[in-house]
Amino acid sequence: MAALGPIFISYRHFDGQVPARQLAWRLRAIGLPVWLDDDDLPPGDTPRRLAEALSKGLSGAILLVTPDVANSEVIKTVELPALLALQESTDFSLVVANTIRDPEDPDKPDFRAPNRLFGPTVPPLTDIHQYPFFDEGDATHIAMALALRRMQAVRRGSHRELIIDIATRTPARAFTQGPLPGLIVRVEPPPPGRRVMNASSWGAFAAAVGNLPGLLPEAGVSSLRIRGNAHLTVGFALGSAVPVALPWSLSVEPRFGEVWPDDSGQPAADLEIEVKERDPSGELAVLIDCVEHHLVSDTFADLLESLDQPVAAAVRIVLRRRLSKSEGGAVADGLAQAIRDAAARYGSPVVHLAIRAPLPVALMLGRRLNTLEVHLYEWEDGIKPARYIRMATVSSGRGPVLAVNLETP
């Protein structure tokens, strides 16, 4: 058993599979590794494989109570007895996610339902904390409660640095690494043949990242390290949740051993800024292009033509060379200053932003644009015609994710 291990979800397949997956992705989005049989149960004898999973170092579990849950012999004879035994440890959190409404007060869960459904063959569950689970907001509330427990475990371990390990393109697995002193953020990857995340993935991430500023102080750390690989819009939004005004130093590790410290310095002198004025009544549109190779086609022009509101000015900010890991913060400073200057010049607190840059730059830029409302666009070439799609609206002082406005191709 480990205070930083995965969360086990116990549920009845017949009527619990859909809510279990919904709950799992809400937990993963906030940084909790999840053991779910559909994703983590290896082939073989099911009871034996479950018993192995239950002994591998879990930090907690959720018993998902649905009307048909008591008809699961596996839950009654294998999972629940093992979870109740683990509950004897103070490092283990067992909670109930109750989908059954109280007939006398439908806004509340029926707290008597678990014992009524399982009957006398299962020990009383009255001492286990029950949460309502009627919608996605309830799932986020459950995830937040368990994530707070995880941050408290980090504090007990006297860790100085909190790691946020993030991946948005790969399937989630419970036991892919040892216990991590931090959060393991996972979202459901894009559908086959697509580049961008779907609306439900963005919704789960948006709810989670909004709770991040409330989680971090519980860990008692002095620095943050964000490692892994993610969509650039997700990186920007994550950066918006930890603006530079907050007291933690931050670094980004996009690949193992390649650490980009977020240190400000002299902004890059070779940023090329091109501005084309259009409609004085419009909003600002910006393309950041900080990669070595040129685009084959002018995707920014296509984005400008697709916007459903006038554009005051179209701004291209280009840096056509390979960036070193030591200058990420300085480049982000220069980009942020150029965008703020243009927003002030054209009187637009709203920015439509497309980014071609290393993930650390996108994340560091998100930390610096806290006074603007930013519409984030991601390139999608799995559809015809290939185009930029607006993913979310971000403002660190008010969200940070104000809206998920994913276009359905």
Summary of the structure (lengths in Angstrom):
residues: 409
radius of gyration: 23.2
end to end distance: 44.5
largest distance: 74.4
contacts: 1376
relative contact order: 0.11
helix: 37%
strand: 26%
